[in-house]
Amino acid sequence: MTSPEYAPIPPSALGPAVNDQGYYVGRVERNLYYVTDSVYQAAFLATPDGVVMFDAPPSIGHNLQRAVDEVAAAEGVSNKVTHLVYSHHHDDHSGASSLFGGDVVRIGHEETKRLLLRDGNPARPAPDITFADQYTLEVGGERVELAWHGPNHSPDNIYIHFPGHDTLMFIDVVNAGWVPIYNTNLSEDVPGYMGAPAIALSYPWTHFICGHLGRLATRDDVAVHQQYIADIEASAREALASVDPVPFYTAAWPNFWAGVKGHLDAVTERTAAPVVAKYTGVLAAADIEIFTYTTSFAIMQSLRLDSGPSGPVHP
């Protein structure tokens, strides 16, 4: 089977090579580290009183502890994970939580607890400590500020700020150097997703742990992502205003849903095509058109349904 041909990945989008066990662990700043398998990311703080893990992607799995062991051996610190912070409830970022046993103190948003209890997956024990808006975690002389600023990618996705390490961890909104995948990175709240990068940029930080792919993000990465989303929004507004729906319904009559498909497909095509052209070679995977097309569709529908109006009022 021949793989489709895609545009070359910009070297700036790639992270460091993984080792023979399939992971890379790198120092973010001082005793804060991140771990990646080139697709997913987690982080940990190595403190005198134990290790605080941030997320537990199952694709990294047991390599999380191997990364901790590697750092502990090199730095002469403890390799015992004592705390685990959930960024949000999704299994792809938390499904290895149970590997750290029942004695680990798990921390997350109150909605994370509700959703994990609802889902009932023993691989993702519910957090022991929860919060509504803000929580300060202090372990081994280090301080981490956890905050919820409203729904975005998920109802419970939080901002994790390391003020002593010049770092922000915020998952599943910005992909460093890459476009979002389907439907605004599979996000549940499109207006929240679109507004989240501005909140992230309101924090003071230099290093950004975004949860996916191989490298850390920068403030410039967040700005490029914002521009990509802004370009889709502007293009969607133009397409909604300029594409006449009547011919599609007339041609499909009496198959109303075929008319809907024809109309919305045309609006999506008009929205996405110039964005795909602009960002191919700028953001990796921009030429995988389905990603920008589905994100364009999600944003276009949000403009219709959340912002309104969805259409003219019948006289």
PyMOL commands that set and color helices and strands:
alter all, ss='L'
color gray80, all
select helices_A, chain A and resi 11-13+63-75+91-94+97-100+110-119+182-186+190-202+219-242+246-252+256-279+289-307
alter helices_A, ss='H'
color red, helices_A
select strands_A, chain A and resi 24-29+32-36+41-47+50-54+81-85+105-109+129-131+134-139+142-147+159-162+167-169+207-209
alter strands_A, ss='S'
color yellow, strands_A
deselect
rebuild
show_as cartoon
